[in-house]
Amino acid sequence: MDELSITVVIADRPYKLTINRSEEEGVRKAAAAIDNQIEKYASYFQYKDKQDLLAMVALQFSVSSIEYENQLKFRDQELMQRLSGIDKVLTEALAD
């Protein structure tokens, strides 16, 4: 494995990670997205500490992830129905 040790900063705390080199860009983008969202929430809401903001960001990203998964499931089901219909039409056409 081509592993790499990096440090990302989230909510002003450094986190050392060992990841695959191919994952570096994605991990850094994810950490930056979390930090950007924390800053956005900090400008809109009152908070006691960054843990409150981090919890809200985690909730937001989790909701977005669940919504995305649901959209993918719906698209997959729709695609399977359409492919089944095409298969049925082709099977009937070849049987004739």
Phi and psi restraints in degrees (range 20) as a CNS / XPLOR table:
assign (resid 1 and name C) (resid 2 and name N)
       (resid 2 and name CA) (resid 2 and name C) 1.0 -100.3 20.0 2
assign (resid 2 and name N) (resid 2 and name CA)
       (resid 2 and name C) (resid 3 and name N) 1.0 82.1 20.0 2
assign (resid 2 and name C) (resid 3 and name N)
       (resid 3 and name CA) (resid 3 and name C) 1.0 -91.2 20.0 2
assign (resid 3 and name N) (resid 3 and name CA)
       (resid 3 and name C) (resid 4 and name N) 1.0 156.7 20.0 2
assign (resid 3 and name C) (resid 4 and name N)
       (resid 4 and name CA) (resid 4 and name C) 1.0 -141.4 20.0 2
assign (resid 4 and name N) (resid 4 and name CA)
       (resid 4 and name C) (resid 5 and name N) 1.0 138.0 20.0 2
assign (resid 4 and name C) (resid 5 and name N)
       (resid 5 and name CA) (resid 5 and name C) 1.0 -98.7 20.0 2
assign (resid 5 and name N) (resid 5 and name CA)
       (resid 5 and name C) (resid 6 and name N) 1.0 124.7 20.0 2
assign (resid 5 and name C) (resid 6 and name N)
       (resid 6 and name CA) (resid 6 and name C) 1.0 -131.5 20.0 2
assign (resid 6 and name N) (resid 6 and name CA)
       (resid 6 and name C) (resid 7 and name N) 1.0 165.6 20.0 2
assign (resid 6 and name C) (resid 7 and name N)
       (resid 7 and name CA) (resid 7 and name C) 1.0 -123.9 20.0 2
assign (resid 7 and name N) (resid 7 and name CA)
       (resid 7 and name C) (resid 8 and name N) 1.0 126.0 20.0 2
assign (resid 7 and name C) (resid 8 and name N)
       (resid 8 and name CA) (resid 8 and name C) 1.0 -114.6 20.0 2
assign (resid 8 and name N) (resid 8 and name CA)
       (resid 8 and name C) (resid 9 and name N) 1.0 149.0 20.0 2
assign (resid 8 and name C) (resid 9 and name N)
       (resid 9 and name CA) (resid 9 and name C) 1.0 -111.3 20.0 2
assign (resid 9 and name N) (resid 9 and name CA)
       (resid 9 and name C) (resid 10 and name N) 1.0 122.9 20.0 2
assign (resid 9 and name C) (resid 10 and name N)
       (resid 10 and name CA) (resid 10 and name C) 1.0 -129.2 20.0 2
assign (resid 10 and name N) (resid 10 and name CA)
       (resid 10 and name C) (resid 11 and name N) 1.0 125.6 20.0 2
assign (resid 10 and name C) (resid 11 and name N)
       (resid 11 and name CA) (resid 11 and name C) 1.0 54.1 20.0 2
assign (resid 11 and name N) (resid 11 and name CA)
       (resid 11 and name C) (resid 12 and name N) 1.0 45.3 20.0 2
assign (resid 11 and name C) (resid 12 and name N)
       (resid 12 and name CA) (resid 12 and name C) 1.0 65.1 20.0 2
assign (resid 12 and name N) (resid 12 and name CA)
       (resid 12 and name C) (resid 13 and name N) 1.0 16.2 20.0 2
assign (resid 12 and name C) (resid 13 and name N)
       (resid 13 and name CA) (resid 13 and name C) 1.0 -119.3 20.0 2
assign (resid 13 and name N) (resid 13 and name CA)
       (resid 13 and name C) (resid 14 and name N) 1.0 131.7 20.0 2
assign (resid 13 and name C) (resid 14 and name N)
       (resid 14 and name CA) (resid 14 and name C) 1.0 -82.3 20.0 2
assign (resid 14 and name N) (resid 14 and name CA)
       (resid 14 and name C) (resid 15 and name N) 1.0 140.0 20.0 2
assign (resid 14 and name C) (resid 15 and name N)
       (resid 15 and name CA) (resid 15 and name C) 1.0 -127.0 20.0 2
assign (resid 15 and name N) (resid 15 and name CA)
       (resid 15 and name C) (resid 16 and name N) 1.0 120.6 20.0 2
assign (resid 15 and name C) (resid 16 and name N)
       (resid 16 and name CA) (resid 16 and name C) 1.0 -87.5 20.0 2
assign (resid 16 and name N) (resid 16 and name CA)
       (resid 16 and name C) (resid 17 and name N) 1.0 131.1 20.0 2
assign (resid 16 and name C) (resid 17 and name N)
       (resid 17 and name CA) (resid 17 and name C) 1.0 -130.9 20.0 2
assign (resid 17 and name N) (resid 17 and name CA)
       (resid 17 and name C) (resid 18 and name N) 1.0 148.5 20.0 2
assign (resid 17 and name C) (resid 18 and name N)
       (resid 18 and name CA) (resid 18 and name C) 1.0 -113.7 20.0 2
assign (resid 18 and name N) (resid 18 and name CA)
       (resid 18 and name C) (resid 19 and name N) 1.0 118.3 20.0 2
assign (resid 18 and name C) (resid 19 and name N)
       (resid 19 and name CA) (resid 19 and name C) 1.0 -133.3 20.0 2
assign (resid 19 and name N) (resid 19 and name CA)
       (resid 19 and name C) (resid 20 and name N) 1.0 167.6 20.0 2
assign (resid 19 and name C) (resid 20 and name N)
       (resid 20 and name CA) (resid 20 and name C) 1.0 -70.4 20.0 2
assign (resid 20 and name N) (resid 20 and name CA)
       (resid 20 and name C) (resid 21 and name N) 1.0 141.1 20.0 2
assign (resid 20 and name C) (resid 21 and name N)
       (resid 21 and name CA) (resid 21 and name C) 1.0 -54.8 20.0 2
assign (resid 21 and name N) (resid 21 and name CA)
       (resid 21 and name C) (resid 22 and name N) 1.0 -35.4 20.0 2
assign (resid 21 and name C) (resid 22 and name N)
       (resid 22 and name CA) (resid 22 and name C) 1.0 -68.3 20.0 2
assign (resid 22 and name N) (resid 22 and name CA)
       (resid 22 and name C) (resid 23 and name N) 1.0 -17.0 20.0 2
assign (resid 22 and name C) (resid 23 and name N)
       (resid 23 and name CA) (resid 23 and name C) 1.0 -93.0 20.0 2
assign (resid 23 and name N) (resid 23 and name CA)
       (resid 23 and name C) (resid 24 and name N) 1.0 -6.7 20.0 2
assign (resid 23 and name C) (resid 24 and name N)
       (resid 24 and name CA) (resid 24 and name C) 1.0 -56.5 20.0 2
assign (resid 24 and name N) (resid 24 and name CA)
       (resid 24 and name C) (resid 25 and name N) 1.0 -50.1 20.0 2
assign (resid 24 and name C) (resid 25 and name N)
       (resid 25 and name CA) (resid 25 and name C) 1.0 -59.9 20.0 2
assign (resid 25 and name N) (resid 25 and name CA)
       (resid 25 and name C) (resid 26 and name N) 1.0 -44.5 20.0 2
assign (resid 25 and name C) (resid 26 and name N)
       (resid 26 and name CA) (resid 26 and name C) 1.0 -64.1 20.0 2
assign (resid 26 and name N) (resid 26 and name CA)
       (resid 26 and name C) (resid 27 and name N) 1.0 -41.8 20.0 2
assign (resid 26 and name C) (resid 27 and name N)
       (resid 27 and name CA) (resid 27 and name C) 1.0 -65.1 20.0 2
assign (resid 27 and name N) (resid 27 and name CA)
       (resid 27 and name C) (resid 28 and name N) 1.0 -43.6 20.0 2
assign (resid 27 and name C) (resid 28 and name N)
       (resid 28 and name CA) (resid 28 and name C) 1.0 -65.6 20.0 2
assign (resid 28 and name N) (resid 28 and name CA)
       (resid 28 and name C) (resid 29 and name N) 1.0 -39.9 20.0 2
assign (resid 28 and name C) (resid 29 and name N)
       (resid 29 and name CA) (resid 29 and name C) 1.0 -64.5 20.0 2
assign (resid 29 and name N) (resid 29 and name CA)
       (resid 29 and name C) (resid 30 and name N) 1.0 -40.7 20.0 2
assign (resid 29 and name C) (resid 30 and name N)
       (resid 30 and name CA) (resid 30 and name C) 1.0 -63.8 20.0 2
assign (resid 30 and name N) (resid 30 and name CA)
       (resid 30 and name C) (resid 31 and name N) 1.0 -45.0 20.0 2
assign (resid 30 and name C) (resid 31 and name N)
       (resid 31 and name CA) (resid 31 and name C) 1.0 -62.3 20.0 2
assign (resid 31 and name N) (resid 31 and name CA)
       (resid 31 and name C) (resid 32 and name N) 1.0 -41.0 20.0 2
assign (resid 31 and name C) (resid 32 and name N)
       (resid 32 and name CA) (resid 32 and name C) 1.0 -65.3 20.0 2
assign (resid 32 and name N) (resid 32 and name CA)
       (resid 32 and name C) (resid 33 and name N) 1.0 -39.6 20.0 2
assign (resid 32 and name C) (resid 33 and name N)
       (resid 33 and name CA) (resid 33 and name C) 1.0 -63.4 20.0 2
assign (resid 33 and name N) (resid 33 and name CA)
       (resid 33 and name C) (resid 34 and name N) 1.0 -41.1 20.0 2
assign (resid 33 and name C) (resid 34 and name N)
       (resid 34 and name CA) (resid 34 and name C) 1.0 -62.9 20.0 2
assign (resid 34 and name N) (resid 34 and name CA)
       (resid 34 and name C) (resid 35 and name N) 1.0 -48.7 20.0 2
assign (resid 34 and name C) (resid 35 and name N)
       (resid 35 and name CA) (resid 35 and name C) 1.0 -61.9 20.0 2
assign (resid 35 and name N) (resid 35 and name CA)
       (resid 35 and name C) (resid 36 and name N) 1.0 -41.7 20.0 2
assign (resid 35 and name C) (resid 36 and name N)
       (resid 36 and name CA) (resid 36 and name C) 1.0 -61.9 20.0 2
assign (resid 36 and name N) (resid 36 and name CA)
       (resid 36 and name C) (resid 37 and name N) 1.0 -41.2 20.0 2
assign (resid 36 and name C) (resid 37 and name N)
       (resid 37 and name CA) (resid 37 and name C) 1.0 -68.7 20.0 2
assign (resid 37 and name N) (resid 37 and name CA)
       (resid 37 and name C) (resid 38 and name N) 1.0 -37.5 20.0 2
assign (resid 37 and name C) (resid 38 and name N)
       (resid 38 and name CA) (resid 38 and name C) 1.0 -60.2 20.0 2
assign (resid 38 and name N) (resid 38 and name CA)
       (resid 38 and name C) (resid 39 and name N) 1.0 -45.3 20.0 2
assign (resid 38 and name C) (resid 39 and name N)
       (resid 39 and name CA) (resid 39 and name C) 1.0 -62.0 20.0 2
assign (resid 39 and name N) (resid 39 and name CA)
       (resid 39 and name C) (resid 40 and name N) 1.0 -39.5 20.0 2
assign (resid 39 and name C) (resid 40 and name N)
       (resid 40 and name CA) (resid 40 and name C) 1.0 -63.2 20.0 2
assign (resid 40 and name N) (resid 40 and name CA)
       (resid 40 and name C) (resid 41 and name N) 1.0 -48.4 20.0 2
assign (resid 40 and name C) (resid 41 and name N)
       (resid 41 and name CA) (resid 41 and name C) 1.0 -63.2 20.0 2
assign (resid 41 and name N) (resid 41 and name CA)
       (resid 41 and name C) (resid 42 and name N) 1.0 -37.0 20.0 2
assign (resid 41 and name C) (resid 42 and name N)
       (resid 42 and name CA) (resid 42 and name C) 1.0 -61.7 20.0 2
assign (resid 42 and name N) (resid 42 and name CA)
       (resid 42 and name C) (resid 43 and name N) 1.0 -32.1 20.0 2
assign (resid 42 and name C) (resid 43 and name N)
       (resid 43 and name CA) (resid 43 and name C) 1.0 -79.7 20.0 2
assign (resid 43 and name N) (resid 43 and name CA)
       (resid 43 and name C) (resid 44 and name N) 1.0 -19.2 20.0 2
assign (resid 43 and name C) (resid 44 and name N)
       (resid 44 and name CA) (resid 44 and name C) 1.0 -99.0 20.0 2
assign (resid 44 and name N) (resid 44 and name CA)
       (resid 44 and name C) (resid 45 and name N) 1.0 -31.0 20.0 2
assign (resid 44 and name C) (resid 45 and name N)
       (resid 45 and name CA) (resid 45 and name C) 1.0 -124.4 20.0 2
assign (resid 45 and name N) (resid 45 and name CA)
       (resid 45 and name C) (resid 46 and name N) 1.0 153.5 20.0 2
assign (resid 45 and name C) (resid 46 and name N)
       (resid 46 and name CA) (resid 46 and name C) 1.0 -83.0 20.0 2
assign (resid 46 and name N) (resid 46 and name CA)
       (resid 46 and name C) (resid 47 and name N) 1.0 145.9 20.0 2
assign (resid 46 and name C) (resid 47 and name N)
       (resid 47 and name CA) (resid 47 and name C) 1.0 -151.2 20.0 2
assign (resid 47 and name N) (resid 47 and name CA)
       (resid 47 and name C) (resid 48 and name N) 1.0 155.2 20.0 2
assign (resid 47 and name C) (resid 48 and name N)
       (resid 48 and name CA) (resid 48 and name C) 1.0 -85.5 20.0 2
assign (resid 48 and name N) (resid 48 and name CA)
       (resid 48 and name C) (resid 49 and name N) 1.0 -44.1 20.0 2
assign (resid 48 and name C) (resid 49 and name N)
       (resid 49 and name CA) (resid 49 and name C) 1.0 -149.6 20.0 2
assign (resid 49 and name N) (resid 49 and name CA)
       (resid 49 and name C) (resid 50 and name N) 1.0 171.8 20.0 2
assign (resid 49 and name C) (resid 50 and name N)
       (resid 50 and name CA) (resid 50 and name C) 1.0 -66.3 20.0 2
assign (resid 50 and name N) (resid 50 and name CA)
       (resid 50 and name C) (resid 51 and name N) 1.0 -17.5 20.0 2
assign (resid 50 and name C) (resid 51 and name N)
       (resid 51 and name CA) (resid 51 and name C) 1.0 -60.0 20.0 2
assign (resid 51 and name N) (resid 51 and name CA)
       (resid 51 and name C) (resid 52 and name N) 1.0 -38.7 20.0 2
assign (resid 51 and name C) (resid 52 and name N)
       (resid 52 and name CA) (resid 52 and name C) 1.0 -61.4 20.0 2
assign (resid 52 and name N) (resid 52 and name CA)
       (resid 52 and name C) (resid 53 and name N) 1.0 -44.1 20.0 2
assign (resid 52 and name C) (resid 53 and name N)
       (resid 53 and name CA) (resid 53 and name C) 1.0 -67.2 20.0 2
assign (resid 53 and name N) (resid 53 and name CA)
       (resid 53 and name C) (resid 54 and name N) 1.0 -40.6 20.0 2
assign (resid 53 and name C) (resid 54 and name N)
       (resid 54 and name CA) (resid 54 and name C) 1.0 -62.2 20.0 2
assign (resid 54 and name N) (resid 54 and name CA)
       (resid 54 and name C) (resid 55 and name N) 1.0 -38.7 20.0 2
assign (resid 54 and name C) (resid 55 and name N)
       (resid 55 and name CA) (resid 55 and name C) 1.0 -64.2 20.0 2
assign (resid 55 and name N) (resid 55 and name CA)
       (resid 55 and name C) (resid 56 and name N) 1.0 -40.9 20.0 2
assign (resid 55 and name C) (resid 56 and name N)
       (resid 56 and name CA) (resid 56 and name C) 1.0 -67.6 20.0 2
assign (resid 56 and name N) (resid 56 and name CA)
       (resid 56 and name C) (resid 57 and name N) 1.0 -38.8 20.0 2
assign (resid 56 and name C) (resid 57 and name N)
       (resid 57 and name CA) (resid 57 and name C) 1.0 -65.5 20.0 2
assign (resid 57 and name N) (resid 57 and name CA)
       (resid 57 and name C) (resid 58 and name N) 1.0 -42.8 20.0 2
assign (resid 57 and name C) (resid 58 and name N)
       (resid 58 and name CA) (resid 58 and name C) 1.0 -60.0 20.0 2
assign (resid 58 and name N) (resid 58 and name CA)
       (resid 58 and name C) (resid 59 and name N) 1.0 -42.0 20.0 2
assign (resid 58 and name C) (resid 59 and name N)
       (resid 59 and name CA) (resid 59 and name C) 1.0 -63.8 20.0 2
assign (resid 59 and name N) (resid 59 and name CA)
       (resid 59 and name C) (resid 60 and name N) 1.0 -45.9 20.0 2
assign (resid 59 and name C) (resid 60 and name N)
       (resid 60 and name CA) (resid 60 and name C) 1.0 -60.2 20.0 2
assign (resid 60 and name N) (resid 60 and name CA)
       (resid 60 and name C) (resid 61 and name N) 1.0 -47.3 20.0 2
assign (resid 60 and name C) (resid 61 and name N)
       (resid 61 and name CA) (resid 61 and name C) 1.0 -66.4 20.0 2
assign (resid 61 and name N) (resid 61 and name CA)
       (resid 61 and name C) (resid 62 and name N) 1.0 -34.7 20.0 2
assign (resid 61 and name C) (resid 62 and name N)
       (resid 62 and name CA) (resid 62 and name C) 1.0 -66.8 20.0 2
assign (resid 62 and name N) (resid 62 and name CA)
       (resid 62 and name C) (resid 63 and name N) 1.0 -43.5 20.0 2
assign (resid 62 and name C) (resid 63 and name N)
       (resid 63 and name CA) (resid 63 and name C) 1.0 -62.2 20.0 2
assign (resid 63 and name N) (resid 63 and name CA)
       (resid 63 and name C) (resid 64 and name N) 1.0 -44.0 20.0 2
assign (resid 63 and name C) (resid 64 and name N)
       (resid 64 and name CA) (resid 64 and name C) 1.0 -61.4 20.0 2
assign (resid 64 and name N) (resid 64 and name CA)
       (resid 64 and name C) (resid 65 and name N) 1.0 -41.0 20.0 2
assign (resid 64 and name C) (resid 65 and name N)
       (resid 65 and name CA) (resid 65 and name C) 1.0 -64.5 20.0 2
assign (resid 65 and name N) (resid 65 and name CA)
       (resid 65 and name C) (resid 66 and name N) 1.0 -43.5 20.0 2
assign (resid 65 and name C) (resid 66 and name N)
       (resid 66 and name CA) (resid 66 and name C) 1.0 -64.7 20.0 2
assign (resid 66 and name N) (resid 66 and name CA)
       (resid 66 and name C) (resid 67 and name N) 1.0 -42.8 20.0 2
assign (resid 66 and name C) (resid 67 and name N)
       (resid 67 and name CA) (resid 67 and name C) 1.0 -61.6 20.0 2
assign (resid 67 and name N) (resid 67 and name CA)
       (resid 67 and name C) (resid 68 and name N) 1.0 -41.6 20.0 2
assign (resid 67 and name C) (resid 68 and name N)
       (resid 68 and name CA) (resid 68 and name C) 1.0 -64.1 20.0 2
assign (resid 68 and name N) (resid 68 and name CA)
       (resid 68 and name C) (resid 69 and name N) 1.0 -44.2 20.0 2
assign (resid 68 and name C) (resid 69 and name N)
       (resid 69 and name CA) (resid 69 and name C) 1.0 -60.1 20.0 2
assign (resid 69 and name N) (resid 69 and name CA)
       (resid 69 and name C) (resid 70 and name N) 1.0 -41.7 20.0 2
assign (resid 69 and name C) (resid 70 and name N)
       (resid 70 and name CA) (resid 70 and name C) 1.0 -64.0 20.0 2
assign (resid 70 and name N) (resid 70 and name CA)
       (resid 70 and name C) (resid 71 and name N) 1.0 -40.0 20.0 2
assign (resid 70 and name C) (resid 71 and name N)
       (resid 71 and name CA) (resid 71 and name C) 1.0 -63.2 20.0 2
assign (resid 71 and name N) (resid 71 and name CA)
       (resid 71 and name C) (resid 72 and name N) 1.0 -41.7 20.0 2
assign (resid 71 and name C) (resid 72 and name N)
       (resid 72 and name CA) (resid 72 and name C) 1.0 -64.8 20.0 2
assign (resid 72 and name N) (resid 72 and name CA)
       (resid 72 and name C) (resid 73 and name N) 1.0 -41.6 20.0 2
assign (resid 72 and name C) (resid 73 and name N)
       (resid 73 and name CA) (resid 73 and name C) 1.0 -61.1 20.0 2
assign (resid 73 and name N) (resid 73 and name CA)
       (resid 73 and name C) (resid 74 and name N) 1.0 -44.0 20.0 2
assign (resid 73 and name C) (resid 74 and name N)
       (resid 74 and name CA) (resid 74 and name C) 1.0 -62.2 20.0 2
assign (resid 74 and name N) (resid 74 and name CA)
       (resid 74 and name C) (resid 75 and name N) 1.0 -45.0 20.0 2
assign (resid 74 and name C) (resid 75 and name N)
       (resid 75 and name CA) (resid 75 and name C) 1.0 -63.7 20.0 2
assign (resid 75 and name N) (resid 75 and name CA)
       (resid 75 and name C) (resid 76 and name N) 1.0 -40.8 20.0 2
assign (resid 75 and name C) (resid 76 and name N)
       (resid 76 and name CA) (resid 76 and name C) 1.0 -63.0 20.0 2
assign (resid 76 and name N) (resid 76 and name CA)
       (resid 76 and name C) (resid 77 and name N) 1.0 -43.3 20.0 2
assign (resid 76 and name C) (resid 77 and name N)
       (resid 77 and name CA) (resid 77 and name C) 1.0 -64.6 20.0 2
assign (resid 77 and name N) (resid 77 and name CA)
       (resid 77 and name C) (resid 78 and name N) 1.0 -42.9 20.0 2
assign (resid 77 and name C) (resid 78 and name N)
       (resid 78 and name CA) (resid 78 and name C) 1.0 -62.6 20.0 2
assign (resid 78 and name N) (resid 78 and name CA)
       (resid 78 and name C) (resid 79 and name N) 1.0 -42.9 20.0 2
assign (resid 78 and name C) (resid 79 and name N)
       (resid 79 and name CA) (resid 79 and name C) 1.0 -62.6 20.0 2
assign (resid 79 and name N) (resid 79 and name CA)
       (resid 79 and name C) (resid 80 and name N) 1.0 -43.6 20.0 2
assign (resid 79 and name C) (resid 80 and name N)
       (resid 80 and name CA) (resid 80 and name C) 1.0 -63.3 20.0 2
assign (resid 80 and name N) (resid 80 and name CA)
       (resid 80 and name C) (resid 81 and name N) 1.0 -39.8 20.0 2
assign (resid 80 and name C) (resid 81 and name N)
       (resid 81 and name CA) (resid 81 and name C) 1.0 -63.3 20.0 2
assign (resid 81 and name N) (resid 81 and name CA)
       (resid 81 and name C) (resid 82 and name N) 1.0 -44.3 20.0 2
assign (resid 81 and name C) (resid 82 and name N)
       (resid 82 and name CA) (resid 82 and name C) 1.0 -66.0 20.0 2
assign (resid 82 and name N) (resid 82 and name CA)
       (resid 82 and name C) (resid 83 and name N) 1.0 -42.0 20.0 2
assign (resid 82 and name C) (resid 83 and name N)
       (resid 83 and name CA) (resid 83 and name C) 1.0 -64.6 20.0 2
assign (resid 83 and name N) (resid 83 and name CA)
       (resid 83 and name C) (resid 84 and name N) 1.0 -37.4 20.0 2
assign (resid 83 and name C) (resid 84 and name N)
       (resid 84 and name CA) (resid 84 and name C) 1.0 -63.0 20.0 2
assign (resid 84 and name N) (resid 84 and name CA)
       (resid 84 and name C) (resid 85 and name N) 1.0 -41.4 20.0 2
assign (resid 84 and name C) (resid 85 and name N)
       (resid 85 and name CA) (resid 85 and name C) 1.0 -62.3 20.0 2
assign (resid 85 and name N) (resid 85 and name CA)
       (resid 85 and name C) (resid 86 and name N) 1.0 -44.1 20.0 2
assign (resid 85 and name C) (resid 86 and name N)
       (resid 86 and name CA) (resid 86 and name C) 1.0 -63.4 20.0 2
assign (resid 86 and name N) (resid 86 and name CA)
       (resid 86 and name C) (resid 87 and name N) 1.0 -43.0 20.0 2
assign (resid 86 and name C) (resid 87 and name N)
       (resid 87 and name CA) (resid 87 and name C) 1.0 -60.5 20.0 2
assign (resid 87 and name N) (resid 87 and name CA)
       (resid 87 and name C) (resid 88 and name N) 1.0 -41.8 20.0 2
assign (resid 87 and name C) (resid 88 and name N)
       (resid 88 and name CA) (resid 88 and name C) 1.0 -63.8 20.0 2
assign (resid 88 and name N) (resid 88 and name CA)
       (resid 88 and name C) (resid 89 and name N) 1.0 -44.9 20.0 2
assign (resid 88 and name C) (resid 89 and name N)
       (resid 89 and name CA) (resid 89 and name C) 1.0 -62.8 20.0 2
assign (resid 89 and name N) (resid 89 and name CA)
       (resid 89 and name C) (resid 90 and name N) 1.0 -44.0 20.0 2
assign (resid 89 and name C) (resid 90 and name N)
       (resid 90 and name CA) (resid 90 and name C) 1.0 -66.7 20.0 2
assign (resid 90 and name N) (resid 90 and name CA)
       (resid 90 and name C) (resid 91 and name N) 1.0 -40.7 20.0 2
assign (resid 90 and name C) (resid 91 and name N)
       (resid 91 and name CA) (resid 91 and name C) 1.0 -62.6 20.0 2
assign (resid 91 and name N) (resid 91 and name CA)
       (resid 91 and name C) (resid 92 and name N) 1.0 -43.0 20.0 2
assign (resid 91 and name C) (resid 92 and name N)
       (resid 92 and name CA) (resid 92 and name C) 1.0 -66.4 20.0 2
assign (resid 92 and name N) (resid 92 and name CA)
       (resid 92 and name C) (resid 93 and name N) 1.0 -38.5 20.0 2
assign (resid 92 and name C) (resid 93 and name N)
       (resid 93 and name CA) (resid 93 and name C) 1.0 -67.6 20.0 2
assign (resid 93 and name N) (resid 93 and name CA)
       (resid 93 and name C) (resid 94 and name N) 1.0 -37.7 20.0 2
assign (resid 93 and name C) (resid 94 and name N)
       (resid 94 and name CA) (resid 94 and name C) 1.0 -74.7 20.0 2
assign (resid 94 and name N) (resid 94 and name CA)
       (resid 94 and name C) (resid 95 and name N) 1.0 -26.0 20.0 2
assign (resid 94 and name C) (resid 95 and name N)
       (resid 95 and name CA) (resid 95 and name C) 1.0 -73.7 20.0 2
assign (resid 95 and name N) (resid 95 and name CA)
       (resid 95 and name C) (resid 96 and name N) 1.0 -25.8 20.0 2
